[in-house]
Amino acid sequence: MAAIVAVAVVPLAMGDPGRLAMLCATLGVMVGVLCFAAGLLRLGFVANFLSKPVIVGFLHGVALVIIGSQLPKVLGIRAEGETTVALARLGEA
């Protein structure tokens, strides 16, 4: 979830660490309020509509995005691009 929060919030912070912390805290409070409201309205049955293969596929996709963004740093390879597909094009000219 940290990767998803980072992708959503970091561009809005415009390089200011204080603003980033405030945006992350605000997002956390908003999610908490939404979950609390959903609990009061008994909306837990909605989660049953997501099948296990969909959830597993989502988690594998997140894992691939994290691996793709961190692997060049671990291996010391220079990689350019902002998307996972662009980062995967290491050897192309």
C-alpha distance (Angstrom), angle and dihedral (degrees) to the residues before:
residue distance angle dihedral
M1 . . .
A2 3.79 . .
A3 3.80 90.1 .
I4 3.79 91.8 52.8
V5 3.81 92.0 47.6
A6 3.80 90.6 48.2
V7 3.79 92.9 50.8
A8 3.80 90.9 49.9
V9 3.81 100.3 41.1
V10 3.82 109.0 30.9
P11 3.84 95.8 71.3
L12 3.80 89.9 51.4
A13 3.82 92.6 52.9
M14 3.83 92.4 61.9
G15 3.81 92.7 -150.2
D16 3.82 96.6 -53.3
P17 3.85 110.6 128.4
G18 3.81 92.6 -160.2
R19 3.77 92.0 52.4
L20 3.83 90.0 46.7
A21 3.81 91.1 54.1
M22 3.81 91.0 47.7
L23 3.81 92.5 49.2
C24 3.82 92.2 48.1
A25 3.80 91.6 48.7
T26 3.81 91.2 47.4
L27 3.80 90.9 49.9
G28 3.80 90.2 49.6
V29 3.80 92.4 51.2
M30 3.82 91.4 46.7
V31 3.82 91.4 51.8
G32 3.81 90.4 47.3
V33 3.80 92.1 51.8
L34 3.80 90.7 47.2
C35 3.82 91.9 50.4
F36 3.80 91.4 46.9
A37 3.81 91.4 50.5
A38 3.81 91.3 47.2
G39 3.80 89.3 51.4
L40 3.79 92.0 51.1
L41 3.80 90.2 49.7
R42 3.83 91.4 47.6
L43 3.82 93.4 -123.6
G44 3.82 95.3 152.4
F45 3.80 90.8 110.1
V46 3.81 88.9 72.8
A47 3.82 89.3 72.4
N48 3.80 89.0 63.8
F49 3.81 89.1 68.1
L50 3.82 90.3 67.2
S51 3.77 107.7 83.1
K52 3.79 121.8 -143.0
P53 3.85 93.2 -111.3
V54 3.81 90.1 55.8
I55 3.80 92.3 51.4
V56 3.82 92.8 44.9
G57 3.81 90.8 48.4
F58 3.79 90.9 50.8
L59 3.80 91.7 50.7
H60 3.82 91.9 48.4
G61 3.79 89.9 49.7
V62 3.79 91.5 52.5
A63 3.81 89.8 48.6
L64 3.81 91.3 52.6
V65 3.80 91.9 49.5
I66 3.80 91.7 50.6
I67 3.80 92.8 46.2
G68 3.80 91.6 47.1
S69 3.78 92.6 52.0
Q70 3.81 97.1 44.0
L71 3.82 102.4 38.0
P72 3.82 96.1 75.3
K73 3.82 89.2 52.1
V74 3.80 92.7 49.3
L75 3.81 93.7 47.0
G76 3.81 94.6 40.6
I77 3.80 92.6 -120.6
R78 3.78 119.8 149.1
A79 3.79 108.8 -123.4
E80 3.77 127.4 176.5
G81 3.75 128.8 -161.8
E82 3.75 140.8 72.5
T83 3.79 99.9 -124.1
T84 3.78 130.0 64.7
V85 3.81 90.9 -115.5
A86 3.81 91.7 52.0
L87 3.81 91.1 49.2
A88 3.82 90.4 51.7
R89 3.82 91.6 60.5
L90 3.80 94.2 81.5
G91 3.80 99.1 139.1
E92 3.79 100.6 38.7
A93 3.78 121.5 103.0
